[in-house]
Amino acid sequence: MNKPKVYIDGKEGTTGLQIYDRLACRPDIDLLLIDEAKRKDTAERKKLLNAADLVFLCLPDGAAMEAVNLIENSRTRVIDCSTAHRTNPDWAYGFPELSRRHRERIQEAKRVANPGCHATGFISIAAPLAAMGLLPPDANLSCFSLTGYSGGGKSMIAQYEQEHRPPAFSSPALYGLLQNHKHLPEMQKLCGLQTPPVFVPIVDDYYKGMASAVPFHMSQLQGVSTLHGVWQKLYDHYAETAGKERIVRVEMDPTDPESGVDSGFKIYANQLRGKDILSLILTGNDEQFTITALFDNLGKGASGAAVQNMNLMLGFDEAAGLNL
């Protein structure tokens, strides 16, 4: 059997480079590379887009939509890492752990929209609660999400790594303050919420790693009344949907004395840097609690998720090329 041909359109960007790093040594694929001098040549890109069995689009939204239109055959499958198609019902949403049907649709799909990084954190928490009927559609939620500066791409990386940068860059920066962040539509849609969450993204002075936290009052949930009960529901959900690789993991029951969750417990946003897994951590009590999604914004938040989706679409081991 011939090896599937894979092409990364936009390999020079942060997400594209991270995908390339995960694929460059894979013996089970044929990675197509564009001549560096022709990487902006539409005709050359079109040739590779149509020669590939699977294409990653690591491009701005408009360019991603244009790239899809350059594909003239029914064979080439696409994983779009931009925002352009994440709420499009004709595209599978690339988060296989949300349900068995999500996984099956990715495996069957010609077109897959890779999730946003902040959205991955929020959705990993709220979507299962909604799907299980614990979180009502009219719930009013909030989310704060801390990311390393690599999440802003090459321009932000350059800002943070310049030799003479402003002193303010050494402290956390809140942004997206008009509640119009580009991830909000998918956060609302995938969780079945009537209103989007109040969302506070924060970028800080470290390269990569993300912690997305959603606070709850127990009174916001239905059919559960204890922190242990919430943990058990999430644990059972992901035990069923995450597959044997368990790329999404629910950490130890916080009510277990052996869990390590106590008054001195801390969560550092870069704990899972370099990993392609996502950990859910529950902290609090039976009245008020927080669920935190801890992952790498360039791993399960971007490139790692894209490679996981490729593996599912091409019939490979789901975790091939990933760092678990």
Secondary structure, 3 states (H helix, E strand, C coil): CCCCEEEEECCCCHHHHHHHHHHCCCCCCEEECCCHHHCCCHHHHHHHHHHCCEEEECCCHHHHHHHHHHCCCCCCEEEECCCCCCCCCCCEECCHHHCHHHHHHHHHCCEEECCCHHHHHHHHHHHHHHHCCCCCCCCCCEEEEEEEHHHHHHHHHHHHHCCCCCHHHHCCEECCCCCCCCCHHHHHHHCCCCCCCEEEEEEECCCCCEEEEEEEEHHHCCCCCCHHHHHHHHHHHHHHHCCCCCCEEECCCCCCHHHCCCCCCCCCCCCCCCCCCEEEEEEECCCEEEEEEEECCCHHHHHHHHHHHHHHHHCCCCCCCCCC
